[in-house]
Amino acid sequence: MKIAQEDIDGGIVKVTLVGSLDVEGSGVVDMPFSVISGTNDKVIVDFTDVDFLASIGIRVLVKAAKAVGNRGGRLAVYNPNEAARSVMASTGVDTIIFVTDDEAAAIAAVS
């Protein structure tokens, strides 16, 4: 799992994930995600290249969303594959985290 962070217009932080958000991948991104979500109020996460989402990965996302939300901010995930979207819907994560089809919709969701 790889993680990259980019500041974009509107005070939004874009996080790009590449790989599997499984036990190993979650271990790689947990600390960077905690730092990002602990210091930013508008976070979008590009899921285009996430090929697997395990329950431990959901934990990382929920923890980040709660940290952002506790300060009145928002976190959105965009462009998840069908399997990841299904997991988010069946676990109710999509009621905590905005799940959108593209970057523009994610930006709108957190703005």
C-alpha positions in Angstrom: 0.0 0.0 0.0 1.2 3.4 -0.9 -0.1 6.8 0.3 0.4 10.2 -1.1 -0.9 13.6 0.1 -1.6 16.7 -1.9 -3.0 20.1 -0.9 -5.6 21.3 -3.4 -7.7 24.4 -3.7 -10.2 25.3 -1.0 -8.1 24.0 1.9 -8.7 20.4 0.9 -6.2 17.6 1.4 -6.3 14.9 -1.3 -5.0 11.5 -0.2 -4.2 9.0 -2.9 -4.1 5.3 -1.9 -2.6 2.6 -4.1 -2.8 -1.1 -3.3 -4.7 -3.3 -0.8 -6.2 -1.8 2.3 -5.8 -5.1 4.2 -3.9 -5.9 7.4 -0.5 -5.0 5.9 -1.8 -2.0 3.9 -3.7 -0.6 6.9 -0.5 -0.8 9.0 1.3 1.3 6.4 -1.3 4.0 6.2 -2.7 4.1 9.7 -0.2 6.6 11.2 -0.1 8.9 8.1 -3.9 8.9 8.0 -4.1 9.8 11.7 -1.8 12.7 11.2 -3.7 13.9 8.1 -7.1 13.6 9.8 -5.9 15.1 13.0 -4.7 18.3 11.3 -7.1 18.8 8.4 -10.9 19.5 8.2 -11.5 18.7 4.5 -10.1 15.4 3.3 -10.8 13.5 0.1 -9.5 10.0 -0.5 -8.8 8.7 -4.1 -9.7 5.0 -4.1 -9.1 4.6 -7.8 -6.2 2.2 -7.3 -7.3 0.5 -4.1 -7.9 -3.1 -5.2 -9.1 -4.6 -1.9 -10.8 -3.3 1.3 -10.7 -5.4 4.4 -12.4 -4.7 7.7 -9.2 -3.3 9.2 -9.1 -0.8 6.3 -12.6 0.3 7.1 -11.4 0.9 10.7 -8.7 3.2 9.4 -11.3 5.2 7.3 -13.8 5.4 10.1 -11.2 6.5 12.6 -10.1 9.2 10.2 -13.6 10.4 9.4 -14.4 10.6 13.1 -11.3 12.7 13.8 -12.1 15.1 11.0 -15.8 15.2 12.0 -15.1 15.9 15.6 -13.7 19.3 14.4 -16.7 20.0 12.1 -14.9 18.8 9.0 -15.7 16.1 6.4 -14.0 13.2 4.8 -15.0 11.8 1.4 -13.9 8.7 -0.6 -14.2 8.8 -4.3 -14.0 6.3 -7.2 -14.0 3.0 -5.1 -14.3 -0.2 -7.2 -17.6 -2.1 -6.9 -16.4 -4.5 -4.3 -15.1 -1.7 -2.0 -18.3 0.3 -2.6 -20.4 -2.8 -1.6 -18.4 -3.3 1.5 -18.8 0.3 2.5 -22.6 0.1 1.9 -23.1 -3.2 3.7 -21.2 -2.1 6.8 -22.9 1.3 7.0 -19.6 3.1 6.4 -21.3 5.2 3.7 -23.4 6.8 6.4 -20.3 8.1 8.1 -18.1 8.8 5.1 -19.2 10.4 1.9 -18.7 7.9 -1.0 -18.7 9.6 -4.4 -18.0 8.6 -8.0 -15.4 11.3 -8.8 -13.1 13.9 -7.4 -15.4 16.8 -8.2 -18.2 15.2 -6.2 -15.9 14.5 -3.3 -14.7 18.1 -3.3 -18.3 19.3 -3.3 -19.1 16.9 -0.4 -16.4 18.3 1.9 -16.7 22.0 0.9 
